[in-house]
């Protein structure tokens, strides 16, 4: 699909999404619905790492599902390379599924325990016809090496259930990279990891972004994570984007109370910030 320069890879335009309230029905009146997204607009452009932050229930994951095409908006439009998802042909949808990959928060639930590590990583190569069957294992070894895991036969033959949480998350990332995507959507990619593994995964993401024009949407509630890896940030509250801009500007001069609350919460976390973020977030306090 030919794309003009400056066209975002993914975008939402004034998207609205609601769900039936508990005990309500989809065809009920407005009072039977809960509004999850209320006129949200967001763009993800080539080569950027965009942070999407907000408290639980702010609408982050709902927006991600719409951008992935897993759900449709009630109103508004979601586009891939400037084309509405509703207008994509089946070959174009397959191309989008190859170009836009997702890494979920829980690597244990995301990986099939009946597959070997090698099978998990090779699956996108088979689905998208990216290399002959005989070359997939070798390609899987290279992908595991990219994410800092052993590319040995013994490791490829292991079950995901035999791996640590950090290893599973890196296997999930290797699988996402297998199709050669242009964009990654990462839903709380390090929240389930311990501090040492979290740092490794974050450095890995930065290294991947530096080596190419890979775009990333990082969904999080931790402003320390955003300060470390994201060039731009959008803050969500109540189903709306309430603040958006370069990460440094937003963190140094928050314009909305939701941003200020997230910054205040970050100051209680145990991992100290570095660089300019240390001036914004300050030294960590001991949690009482």
Order of alpha helices (4+ residues) and beta strands (2+ residues): beta-beta-beta-alpha-beta-beta-alpha-beta-alpha-alpha-alpha-alpha-alpha-beta-alpha-beta-alpha-beta-beta-alpha-alpha-alpha
